[in-house]
């Protein structure tokens, strides 16, 4: 009985291990021919709030160096984020466009820094009712002076100059501090407007008229020259094939910073699959782990973000307020 029990335990362990390995290999497309080691179109998903992400920029560099990537689709679903994060991503995609044909697709929303990222591509499409635009920059700050008075707390400071650490949260902002912030915001805004004018073939006056912070549906953005065509990923693929001579019927594979199969050794991929399995068991799905990111995520520095709770609807938490 003991020998039989040990035998069936070993068999069960081997079957579980084989099942995990098979699932891993199948998920990488080895059996279907859809593998990053064969010619394909790379999809870069830009979801949720945009911040500076070194892992993402390194992945974009790898896509540019890959011999098997024939074209790139930048799939945007973002209300925006930090202006610097958008700038870094924009520059990385422009460098990529010097090596590969790049098209962008605005899904539910591609506004503010999300729109900035989208126009880094050589061609931009959006759905008729996609939300885009919101070209502008903001700097927000709070003041808790009345709350502190209520609870009896006084805060003072010794500064090297009046504008050091201004504005603070415990006293009203001075006019000089507001003027400083206005210069900061308008300098960044002017840069954003010039970028839009250059990428969309508009003169600066036209671009500035469209850059009053308003949002547009995709059709209105198309009429105003902010995007090139109405459509989704199929339209993006069609453009790559007809205008950039990308071979037809290539698979579209999503490149991911977390699970880039080209760079992970086999055992690491097995461990990654086990971790995803645990996430699925505890959270109902691996995507559920994204909900662990707090909605009150702080964004440091200047931000270019459209304020709309729930605007990025593909399972990502949304920044309701930018600070």
Secondary structure by P-SEA (a helix, b strand, c coil): caaaaaaaaaaaaaaaaaaaaaaaaaaaccccccccccbbbbbbbbcccccccaaaaaaaaaaaacccccccccccccccccaaaaaaaaaaaaaaaaccbbbbbbccccccaaaaaaacccbbbbcccbbbcccccbbbbbbaaaaaaaabbbbbbcccccccccccccccccaaaaaaaaaaaaaaaaaaaaaaaaaacccaaaaaaacccccccaaaaaaaccccccccaaaaaaaaaaccccccccbbbbbbcccccccccaaaaaaaaaaaaaaaaaccccccccccccccccccccccccccccccccccccccccc
